[in-house]
Amino acid sequence: MMRNPLRKRYPRDLKNNYGRYIAVFLMLMATIALMSGFLSVSDGVQEAFIKNREDCKLEDGLFTSMQEIPQEIIRKIELTGTQVFENYYVNETVEAGKTLRVYKDREHINLVTVIEGNMPKGNKEIALERLFAQTNQIAIGDSVQISGKKLKVSGYVCLPDYSSLFEKNSDIMMDSFHFGVGIVTEEAFADYTGDSIVYNYSYRYKDQSLSNDQKREKSKDVREKLVENNVLLTNFCLAEDNNSISFVEDDLASDVPLMKVLMYMIIIIMAFVFSIVISSTIDSEATSIGTLLAFGYSKSEIIHHYIGLPIIVTICSAVVGNLLGYTAMPNLFTGMYYGSYSLPPMKIRINSEALLLTTAVPILIMLVINTVILTHKLSISPLQFLRRELRKRTNRKPVKLPKSSFFSRFRLRVIFQNRVNYLTLGIGIFFASVILMFGLCISPLIEHYVDSIQKNTISNYQYILKYPVEYDTIKTSERFTLKSLDTYYKPAHKDIEVVFYGINEKSVYVPELELSAKNEGVYFSDGLAKKLNKEVGDKVVFQDSYTKEKYTMELKGIHYYPAGLAVFMSQKELNKMLDYDKEYFNGYFSNDEIKFEDDNALLTVVTTKDMVKLGDQMSSSFSQMAPLCLGISIIIYLVLMYLLTKIVIDKNAIHISFMKVFGYEENEIRKLYLTSTTLVVITSLLVTLPLVKITMYKCFELVLIKISGYIPIYVPTYLYLEIVLIGLISYFAINYLHVKRINRIEMSDALKNKE
């Protein structure tokens, strides 16, 4: 069979238009490389993550009591088909403001995985959780000071119940800077006194084939047994509600769809760009196509020819992109995951689904979009091609332009003639601006959030007690009652913890709230009201996670308190609601530090410095995203601006040549053609800014669903100016290339014109 002679045009087309094909190739290659690299790492992490949890016998839940639980009560709980194990720990301070949670080595549940080094031996060694140690630059062999005793770091470990380092389940973010976990031998753990030990218990169901609903029902049985036996619980948490266990799992599950959407949006934009390139080529080669059709070539043969190069470029992009994705890109994404979470070692494997998504799907998208557009483009007769009558509706009236200068009218005509190109350019600019905005706003958002917390704290110190204790050393201190209740958060399909503050009616720390017991209703922190989407007058149901007692609250006001999800009400009313003594309290507000004689009564202390820790961790977690977003957006700017503005110049090359013949100077020609594109770019950058803002807010709302707290969205005005400037700088870099291209157009081209 004779080869199709049209294929001989491919090398010539590549040579004449190498710039556009290289730009598209680089864009698709980078997108596919990022996607395949991400999917390979994500798949490897999830596989290692799930296997590690099974091998290490991850707990199904935990509970913590005020004191050691007698064995006879443990045996009653185990009659429900549950295994209960002691998992005691102590919280120790290492360096300034850093907490290390020390456990003894586990034998039956939440088994430890050694990442590097060895498990501790004797009573002078400790194994540290890898992420905390590396974040704080603690090497194996170094010594850490704990309770006045030096312990040598024997190795790095990871624990299945601390894949995310949350010190408290109510914390907004994990914190590897200021919180870590250590493992010591049973001999070393025996040195800790009973006063410092936290009586934590982990439980695991004997039947691991239970469904999630069955596990939740069985957890109710465990809780009821504890309550029936008057166990004083300070915590009860299912594994699925424990952020230290579930946060990374939720994050992995949400990251994959987000990256897929990002990739396919870029590929669809590039497919439309390719279709515009092909349409432009067909316009310029109309007489040749008419001749081919007249000689007997079918429309399907011509479609196959013009779609050939886009498919070849896409295949080459997919091959090179996947090679880079499985070799160079994994280091980037592995660093992002292992720099935020405590994960077991993983292996990169080629995933058939990922290969399909990064190879077959891009080719299919490119094939479908270009086939549809080419079919429509080639629907006219051969005679119309020969006459260059490429529009079906030739009787369409020209757009009436406003009365203005020749240059202004000419630019408008160029814009109208290339409206499809410019519309695609505008969509690309919008998409790139959204990605750029995400990267730029991370740092100022975190700084603004931490700053607002520090400026709006109730007091410099909040002392939380295990039980009421009188302290008269600080006269300015003020008592309050603190209680944590849960409420159902529908978008995340889970309960979230809300802190209730019972405050003195004549409080000097929160004087702006009307807390009289006569006034019905409660105040929500603004973050809680926004997260639950509630307004004044709405009612919300809260529940005690231990007793399952339910309380319905009416929202009577909103108080600006960015430090967390909180409810404020009269102390008398809260004590009455919880069946506490009317004089009960378990906390102090104070602007001055209180020295406690009996440290056993102190549960924890919250200071404004704790908020700085949050900012450090959030900045670390998102620091690698910012340059990635910046790079992707600039690449999109450069590629789209180059391709689409080049098409405009190529389409008008003959006219530019004629203008040179008629005596127009190169500077005047640039004003006519390049200024039109400049106006479109500036207009697109400015017009899309409101849409970029709306899109950003919607994206952040989706991100906030995963977070237990609430972070207000903050986009400083100067970032909009930065987006416009980065877009313009990208454009003018491309514009410089087009200036040289216009200068290269010869006057002789007009004489060669066959139109």
C-alpha positions in Angstrom: 0.0 0.0 0.0 1.3 3.4 -1.0 2.1 5.7 1.9 0.0 8.8 2.3 2.0 11.6 0.6 0.5 14.1 3.1 2.8 12.7 5.8 5.7 14.4 4.0 4.3 17.7 5.2 5.0 16.9 8.8 8.7 17.7 8.8 8.1 20.9 7.0 5.3 21.9 9.4 7.5 21.1 12.4 10.4 23.2 10.9 8.2 26.2 10.1 6.3 26.1 13.4 8.8 24.6 15.8 8.2 27.3 18.3 4.5 26.5 18.9 5.1 22.8 19.0 8.0 23.1 21.5 5.9 25.4 23.7 3.0 22.9 23.7 5.3 20.0 24.2 7.0 21.6 27.2 3.6 22.5 28.8 2.1 19.1 28.4 5.3 17.4 29.4 5.6 19.4 32.6 1.9 18.8 33.5 2.1 15.1 32.9 5.4 14.8 34.8 3.9 16.6 37.8 0.8 14.4 37.6 2.6 11.1 37.2 5.1 12.0 39.9 2.4 13.0 42.3 0.2 9.9 41.6 3.2 7.5 42.0 4.1 9.1 45.3 0.5 9.3 46.5 -0.1 5.7 45.6 3.1 4.5 47.2 2.4 6.5 50.4 -1.1 5.1 50.7 0.0 1.6 50.1 2.7 1.8 52.7 0.4 3.7 55.0 -2.4 1.1 54.9 0.0 -1.9 55.2 1.8 -0.3 58.1 -1.4 0.2 60.0 -2.4 -3.4 59.6 1.0 -4.7 60.5 1.3 -2.4 63.5 -2.2 -3.2 64.8 -3.5 0.3 64.9 -6.0 1.1 67.7 -9.7 1.5 67.0 -10.0 4.1 69.6 -8.6 5.5 72.9 -9.8 6.8 76.3 -8.0 8.7 79.0 -9.0 8.8 82.7 -8.1 10.9 85.7 -6.6 7.9 87.4 -5.6 4.3 86.8 -8.6 2.1 85.9 -8.9 -1.1 88.0 -8.5 -4.4 86.1 -12.0 -5.6 87.0 -13.4 -2.7 85.0 -11.1 -3.4 82.1 -12.3 -7.0 82.0 -15.9 -5.8 81.9 -15.1 -3.7 78.8 -13.3 -6.6 77.2 -16.5 -8.7 77.4 -17.9 -6.5 74.6 -15.4 -8.1 72.2 -12.7 -5.4 72.7 -9.1 -5.7 73.7 -7.9 -2.9 76.0 -4.2 -2.1 76.5 -2.4 0.4 78.8 -0.8 3.1 76.7 0.4 5.5 79.4 2.5 8.5 78.6 4.1 11.6 80.1 4.4 15.0 78.6 8.0 16.4 79.1 9.6 19.6 78.1 12.6 19.5 75.8 14.2 22.9 75.0 12.1 26.0 75.3 8.4 25.5 74.6 8.7 22.1 73.0 6.8 19.1 74.3 7.8 15.5 74.0 5.2 12.9 74.7 7.1 9.8 76.1 5.7 6.3 75.8 7.2 3.0 76.8 7.7 0.5 74.0 4.4 -1.1 72.8 4.0 -4.8 72.5 0.4 -5.5 71.6 -1.0 -2.4 69.9 0.2 0.7 67.9 3.5 -1.1 67.3 6.6 1.1 66.6 8.3 1.1 63.1 12.1 1.8 63.1 13.0 4.2 60.3 16.7 4.6 61.0 18.9 3.5 63.9 17.7 1.2 66.7 15.1 0.9 69.4 16.3 2.2 72.9 18.1 -0.1 75.3 18.5 0.4 79.0 17.3 3.5 80.8 19.6 6.0 79.1 18.3 5.9 75.5 15.2 7.2 73.6 13.9 6.7 70.1 12.4 9.9 68.6 9.6 10.2 66.1 11.4 11.0 62.8 9.6 14.2 61.8 10.0 16.0 65.1 13.7 15.0 65.3 14.5 16.1 61.8 12.5 19.3 62.1 14.4 20.2 65.2 17.7 19.0 63.8 18.2 16.3 66.4 20.5 13.6 65.0 20.9 10.0 66.0 23.5 9.9 68.7 22.6 13.3 70.0 21.4 13.7 73.6 18.2 15.3 74.8 17.5 16.6 78.2 14.3 15.2 79.8 13.4 15.7 83.4 17.0 16.6 84.3 18.2 13.4 82.7 20.2 13.1 79.5 18.9 10.5 77.1 20.8 9.4 74.0 18.8 9.3 70.7 19.1 5.7 69.5 17.0 6.0 66.4 14.1 7.5 64.4 10.7 5.8 64.5 7.2 6.3 63.3 4.0 5.4 65.2 0.7 4.5 63.5 -1.3 6.5 66.1 0.8 9.7 65.4 1.0 9.9 61.6 0.1 13.6 62.1 1.6 15.3 65.1 -1.4 16.8 66.9 -0.8 17.4 70.6 -4.5 17.9 71.2 -7.3 16.7 69.0 -8.8 20.2 68.9 -5.6 21.8 67.5 -6.1 23.4 64.1 -2.8 22.1 62.6 -0.3 19.4 63.4 2.9 20.8 64.9 6.2 19.0 64.3 8.2 22.0 65.5 7.0 22.0 69.1 5.4 18.6 69.6 6.9 15.1 69.2 6.8 11.6 70.5 9.5 9.5 72.1 9.8 5.8 73.0 11.7 4.5 76.0 12.2 1.1 77.5 9.8 -0.1 80.3 12.8 0.3 82.7 13.2 4.0 81.8 9.4 4.7 81.9 9.3 3.2 85.5 11.2 6.3 86.7 8.3 8.6 86.1 6.0 9.3 89.1 2.3 8.7 89.2 1.5 12.4 89.3 3.0 13.0 85.8 1.6 10.0 84.1 -1.4 10.4 81.8 -3.6 7.3 82.1 -4.3 6.6 78.5 -5.8 3.4 77.2 -6.0 2.1 73.6 -8.5 -0.4 72.5 -8.9 -2.7 69.4 -11.8 -4.9 68.4 -11.2 -8.6 68.3 -13.2 -8.8 65.1 -11.4 -6.6 62.6 -13.9 -7.4 59.8 -16.5 -5.1 61.4 -17.9 -2.3 59.2 -17.4 1.3 60.3 -21.0 1.5 61.5 -20.6 -1.6 63.6 -17.3 -0.2 65.0 -19.1 3.0 66.0 -21.9 1.0 67.7 -19.4 -1.1 69.6 -17.5 2.0 70.7 -20.8 3.2 72.4 -20.7 -0.1 74.4 -17.2 0.7 75.5 -18.1 4.2 76.6 -21.3 3.0 78.4 -19.2 0.5 80.4 -16.8 3.3 81.5 -19.6 5.6 82.5 -21.5 2.9 84.3 -18.4 2.2 86.4 -17.9 5.9 87.2 -14.6 6.2 85.4 -13.6 9.9 85.3 -12.8 10.3 81.6 -10.9 13.2 80.2 -10.9 12.0 76.7 -12.7 9.4 74.5 -11.9 9.3 70.8 -12.5 6.9 68.0 -9.6 6.4 65.5 -11.7 8.0 62.7 -12.2 11.1 64.8 -8.6 11.3 66.0 -6.7 13.9 63.9 -3.4 12.2 64.8 -4.6 9.2 62.9 -7.2 10.3 60.3 -5.9 13.7 59.2 -3.2 12.4 56.8 -5.7 9.8 55.4 -8.2 12.6 54.6 -5.5 14.7 53.1 -4.3 12.0 50.8 -7.9 11.2 49.7 -8.6 14.9 48.8 -5.2 15.7 47.2 -5.6 13.2 44.4 -8.9 14.5 42.9 -7.6 18.1 43.2 -4.4 17.3 41.3 -6.5 15.4 38.6 -8.8 18.4 38.1 -5.7 20.7 37.8 -4.1 18.4 35.2 -7.2 18.0 33.1 -8.0 21.7 33.1 -4.4 22.4 31.8 -4.7 19.7 29.1 -8.2 20.9 28.0 -6.9 24.4 27.7 -3.9 23.1 25.6 -6.3 21.1 23.5 -8.2 24.2 22.6 -5.0 26.0 21.9 -4.0 23.2 19.5 -7.4 23.5 17.8 -6.9 27.2 17.3 -3.4 26.5 15.9 -4.9 23.9 13.5 -7.8 26.3 12.5 -5.2 29.0 11.8 -3.2 26.5 9.7 -6.4 25.5 7.7 -7.2 29.2 7.1 -3.7 29.8 5.8 -3.7 26.6 3.6 -7.3 26.9 2.4 -6.4 26.8 -1.3 -4.2 23.7 -0.8 -7.0 21.9 1.1 -9.5 22.8 -1.6 -7.1 21.4 -4.2 -6.6 18.2 -2.2 -10.4 17.8 -1.9 -10.8 18.4 -5.6 -8.2 15.7 -6.3 -10.2 13.1 -4.4 -8.9 13.3 -0.9 -11.6 12.6 1.6 -12.3 14.9 4.6 -11.4 12.1 7.0 -8.0 11.8 5.4 -7.4 15.5 5.8 -8.6 15.4 9.4 -6.2 12.6 10.1 -3.4 14.6 8.6 -4.0 17.8 10.6 -4.7 16.0 13.8 -1.5 13.9 13.4 1.0 16.3 14.7 -1.0 17.3 17.9 -1.4 13.6 18.7 2.3 12.9 18.0 3.3 15.9 20.3 0.9 14.7 23.0 2.3 11.1 22.8 5.9 12.4 23.0 4.9 14.7 25.9 3.3 11.7 27.7 6.4 9.5 27.3 8.9 12.1 28.4 6.6 13.4 31.1 6.1 9.9 32.6 9.8 9.2 32.5 10.5 12.4 34.4 7.5 11.8 36.7 8.9 8.4 37.8 12.5 9.6 38.1 12.8 13.3 39.0 9.4 14.3 40.4 9.0 11.8 43.2 11.7 13.6 45.3 9.6 16.8 45.2 6.3 15.2 46.3 8.0 12.7 48.7 9.6 15.8 50.4 6.2 17.4 50.7 4.5 14.4 52.3 7.4 13.3 54.5 8.0 16.9 55.5 4.5 17.2 56.9 3.6 13.7 58.1 5.1 10.9 60.1 5.0 8.1 57.5 6.6 4.7 57.1 9.1 4.1 54.3 7.5 3.7 50.8 8.5 2.5 47.3 7.7 4.1 44.0 5.9 1.7 41.7 4.4 2.2 38.2 0.7 2.3 38.7 -1.5 1.2 35.8 -4.3 3.6 36.7 -1.8 6.5 36.9 -0.3 5.5 33.6 -3.8 5.5 32.0 -4.6 8.9 33.5 -1.4 10.5 32.4 -1.1 8.9 28.9 -4.4 7.6 27.5 -6.7 10.3 28.9 -4.6 13.3 27.6 -4.4 11.7 24.1 -8.2 11.1 24.2 -9.0 14.6 25.2 -6.7 16.0 22.5 -8.2 13.7 19.9 -11.9 14.4 20.7 -11.6 18.2 20.9 -9.5 18.5 17.8 -11.7 16.1 15.8 -14.8 18.0 16.7 -13.3 21.3 15.7 -11.7 20.0 12.5 -14.9 18.3 11.4 -16.8 21.6 11.8 -14.0 23.5 10.1 -14.0 21.1 7.1 -17.8 21.0 6.6 -17.7 23.5 3.7 -17.3 22.6 0.0 -14.0 22.3 -1.9 -15.0 25.3 -4.0 -15.4 27.5 -0.9 -11.9 26.4 0.2 -10.5 27.4 -3.2 -12.3 30.8 -3.0 -11.1 31.2 0.6 -14.8 31.5 1.7 -14.2 29.8 5.0 -17.3 31.1 6.8 -20.7 29.5 6.2 -22.5 32.8 6.8 -20.9 35.1 4.4 -23.7 37.6 4.6 -22.9 38.5 8.2 -22.7 42.3 8.7 -19.3 43.7 9.9 -19.2 45.0 13.4 -19.7 48.8 13.4 -16.8 50.4 15.1 -17.0 53.6 17.0 -15.7 56.8 15.6 -12.1 57.2 16.7 -8.6 57.4 15.4 -7.4 55.0 12.6 -5.1 53.2 15.0 -7.9 52.6 17.6 -10.3 51.3 14.9 -7.6 49.1 13.4 -6.8 47.6 16.8 -10.4 46.9 17.5 -10.7 45.1 14.1 -7.7 43.0 15.0 -9.3 42.0 18.3 -12.7 41.1 16.6 -10.9 39.1 13.9 -9.1 37.0 16.6 -11.8 36.9 19.3 -11.6 33.1 19.7 -7.8 33.3 20.2 -8.2 36.1 22.7 -11.0 34.4 24.5 -8.9 31.3 25.0 -6.0 33.5 26.2 -8.4 35.2 28.7 -9.5 31.8 30.1 -5.8 30.7 30.4 -4.9 34.0 32.2 -7.8 33.4 34.6 -6.7 29.8 35.4 -3.0 30.8 35.8 -4.0 33.7 38.1 -6.0 31.4 40.4 -3.0 29.1 40.8 -0.7 32.1 41.3 -3.0 33.7 43.9 -3.0 30.4 45.9 0.8 30.4 46.0 1.1 34.1 46.8 -1.6 34.4 49.6 -0.4 31.5 51.8 2.2 33.5 53.8 0.2 36.7 54.3 -2.9 34.6 55.3 -0.9 32.7 58.0 0.7 35.9 59.3 -2.6 37.7 59.4 -4.3 34.8 61.2 -1.5 34.5 63.9 -1.4 38.3 64.3 -5.2 38.5 64.8 -5.1 35.7 67.4 -2.3 37.5 69.4 -4.2 40.8 69.3 -7.6 39.3 70.3 -6.7 36.8 73.1 -8.9 36.9 76.2 -5.9 37.0 78.5 -2.2 36.5 78.4 -2.6 33.2 80.2 -5.4 30.6 80.4 -4.8 28.1 83.1 -6.9 24.9 82.8 -7.3 22.9 86.0 -8.0 19.2 86.6 -10.2 20.2 89.6 -11.1 23.5 91.3 -8.3 24.9 93.4 -8.2 28.3 95.2 -5.3 30.5 94.2 -5.1 34.1 95.6 -1.6 35.0 94.6 -2.8 37.0 91.6 -5.7 39.4 92.4 -6.4 40.2 88.8 -7.1 36.5 87.9 -10.6 35.5 87.0 -12.3 32.1 87.3 -14.1 30.4 84.5 -15.6 27.1 83.6 -14.4 25.2 80.6 -16.1 22.3 78.9 -15.7 20.7 75.5 -18.8 19.5 73.6 -19.2 18.2 70.1 -21.5 19.3 67.3 -22.1 17.6 63.9 -20.3 19.2 61.0 -22.2 18.1 57.9 -19.7 19.1 55.1 -17.0 16.8 56.7 -19.5 14.2 57.9 -18.1 14.2 61.4 -18.3 15.7 64.8 -16.1 18.7 65.7 -15.1 19.8 69.1 -16.2 23.1 70.5 -14.9 24.7 73.7 -17.6 26.2 76.0 -16.5 29.1 78.2 -18.6 29.8 81.3 -17.6 33.3 82.2 -18.3 35.6 85.1 -21.2 38.0 84.4 -19.1 40.9 85.4 -16.0 39.8 83.6 -13.1 42.3 83.2 -11.6 40.1 80.5 -14.7 39.9 78.2 -16.7 43.0 79.2 -18.3 43.4 75.8 -20.5 40.3 76.3 -23.9 40.5 78.0 -23.6 37.3 80.1 -26.5 37.7 82.5 -28.2 34.5 83.3 -31.5 36.2 82.5 -30.6 36.7 78.9 -31.2 33.4 77.0 -28.8 32.3 74.3 -25.1 32.1 73.8 -22.4 33.8 71.9 -20.4 32.0 69.2 -16.9 32.8 68.1 -17.0 34.2 64.6 -15.1 31.2 63.3 -17.7 28.8 64.7 -20.5 30.8 63.3 -18.9 30.9 59.8 -17.9 27.2 59.9 -21.4 26.1 60.8 -23.0 28.8 58.6 -25.2 30.0 61.4 -26.7 33.4 62.1 -28.2 35.1 65.1 -31.4 33.3 66.1 -30.4 29.9 64.8 -30.3 26.9 67.1 -27.4 24.4 67.2 -27.4 21.0 69.0 -24.2 20.1 71.0 -23.5 16.7 72.6 -21.2 15.5 75.4 -19.0 12.9 73.8 -18.9 10.8 77.0 -22.4 10.9 78.4 -24.1 11.5 75.1 -26.2 14.2 76.7 -27.5 16.7 74.1 -27.9 20.4 74.6 -29.7 22.8 72.2 -28.3 26.4 72.1 -29.7 29.5 70.5 -27.2 31.9 69.0 -27.8 35.4 70.3 -24.5 37.0 69.2 -21.2 36.6 67.6 -17.9 37.4 69.3 -14.6 38.0 67.4 -12.3 35.3 68.9 -10.1 33.9 66.2 -8.2 31.5 68.5 -10.6 28.6 68.1 -14.2 27.3 67.8 -15.8 28.5 71.0 -19.1 29.3 72.7 -19.4 31.9 75.4 -22.1 32.0 78.1 -22.8 32.8 81.7 -20.7 30.7 84.1 -23.8 30.1 86.3 -25.8 28.9 83.3 -23.1 26.6 82.1 -22.7 25.0 85.5 -26.4 24.6 85.8 -26.6 23.0 82.3 -23.8 20.5 83.2 -25.2 19.8 86.7 -22.1 21.2 88.3 -22.1 23.0 91.6 -23.0 26.7 91.1 -19.5 27.8 92.4 -17.7 25.2 90.2 -14.8 26.4 88.0 -11.8 24.7 86.4 -9.8 27.6 84.9 -8.3 31.0 85.4 -7.9 34.0 83.1 -4.9 36.1 84.0 -2.6 38.7 82.4 0.2 37.7 84.8 1.8 34.4 85.3 0.6 32.4 88.3 2.9 30.2 90.3 1.1 27.1 91.4 2.0 25.4 94.7 0.4 22.1 93.6 1.3 21.4 90.0 -0.8 18.2 90.0 -3.9 20.4 89.8 -2.8 22.1 86.6 -3.9 20.4 83.4 -2.5 22.8 80.9 -1.8 26.5 80.2 -2.5 28.4 77.0 -0.4 31.5 76.2 -0.2 33.9 73.2 3.1 32.3 72.4 1.3 29.1 71.5 -0.1 30.9 68.5 3.3 31.6 67.1 3.9 27.8 67.1 0.8 27.4 64.9 2.2 30.0 62.5 5.5 28.2 62.3 4.0 24.9 61.5 1.5 26.2 58.9 4.3 28.1 57.1 6.4 24.9 57.1 3.5 22.8 55.8 2.7 25.2 52.9 6.1 26.5 52.1 6.7 24.0 49.3 3.4 24.8 47.7 4.1 28.5 47.0 7.0 28.1 44.6 5.3 25.2 42.8 2.1 27.3 42.2 4.3 30.3 41.1 6.2 28.1 38.6 3.1 26.5 37.1 1.2 29.8 36.7 4.2 31.5 35.0 4.6 28.6 32.6 0.9 28.8 31.7 1.2 32.6 31.2 4.3 32.2 28.9 3.1 29.3 26.8 -0.4 30.7 26.2 0.7 34.2 25.5 3.4 32.9 23.1 1.2 30.5 21.2 -1.9 32.7 20.8 -0.1 36.0 20.1 2.1 34.2 17.5 -1.0 33.0 15.7 -2.3 36.6 15.5 1.0 37.7 13.9 1.2 34.7 11.6 -2.4 35.2 10.5 -1.6 38.9 9.6 1.9 38.4 8.2 0.8 39.3 4.7 -1.0 42.4 5.9 2.1 43.4 7.9 4.2 43.0 4.7 1.8 45.1 2.8 1.9 47.8 5.4 5.7 47.9 5.1 5.3 48.3 1.3 2.9 51.2 1.9 5.6 52.9 4.1 4.5 52.2 7.6 7.4 52.1 10.0 8.0 49.0 12.2 7.1 51.0 15.3 3.7 51.9 13.9 3.1 48.3 12.8 3.9 47.0 16.3 1.4 49.6 17.7 -1.3 48.2 15.4 -0.8 44.5 16.1 1.1 44.0 19.4 -0.7 46.8 21.2 -4.0 45.0 20.4 -2.7 42.0 22.2 -1.3 44.1 25.0 -4.8 45.6 25.6 -6.4 42.2 25.7 -3.8 40.8 28.2 -4.2 43.9 30.5 -8.0 43.7 30.2 -8.0 39.9 30.9 -5.7 40.4 34.0 -7.9 43.1 35.4 -11.4 41.7 34.5 -10.6 38.2 35.8 -9.4 39.5 39.2 -13.0 39.4 40.8 -13.5 35.9 39.4 -10.0 34.9 40.8 -11.1 36.2 44.2 -14.4 34.3 44.2 -12.7 31.1 43.0 -10.0 31.4 45.7 -12.6 31.8 48.4 -14.5 28.7 47.2 -11.3 26.7 47.0 -10.3 27.7 50.6 -13.8 26.7 51.8 -13.1 23.2 50.5 -9.7 23.1 52.2 -11.2 24.3 55.5 -13.7 21.4 55.5 -10.7 19.1 56.5 -9.5 21.4 59.3 -11.1 21.1 62.8 -10.8 24.8 63.4 -11.5 27.9 61.2 -8.9 30.1 59.5 -10.4 33.3 58.1 -9.5 33.8 54.4 -7.3 36.9 54.0 -6.1 38.2 50.6 -4.2 41.5 51.0 -4.9 44.1 48.2 -1.3 44.2 47.1 -1.5 40.6 45.9 -3.8 41.6 43.1 -1.2 44.1 42.0 1.4 41.4 42.1 -0.7 39.1 39.9 -1.1 41.8 37.3 2.6 42.7 37.4 3.7 39.0 37.1 1.2 38.5 34.2 2.5 41.7 32.4 6.2 40.8 33.0 5.5 37.3 31.4 3.7 39.0 28.5 6.4 41.6 27.8 9.0 38.8 27.8 7.0 37.1 25.1 6.3 40.4 23.4 10.0 41.0 22.9 10.2 37.8 20.8 7.3 38.9 18.7 8.8 42.3 18.1 11.8 40.6 16.5 9.4 38.3 14.5 7.6 41.3 13.1 10.9 42.9 12.1 11.8 39.8 10.2 8.7 39.9 7.9 9.9 41.1 4.5 8.2 43.4 2.1 8.7 40.8 -0.6 6.2 38.5 1.1 3.4 40.8 -0.2 4.6 40.3 -3.7 4.4 36.5 -3.2 0.9 36.6 -1.9 -1.4 34.4 -4.0 -4.7 35.5 -2.4 
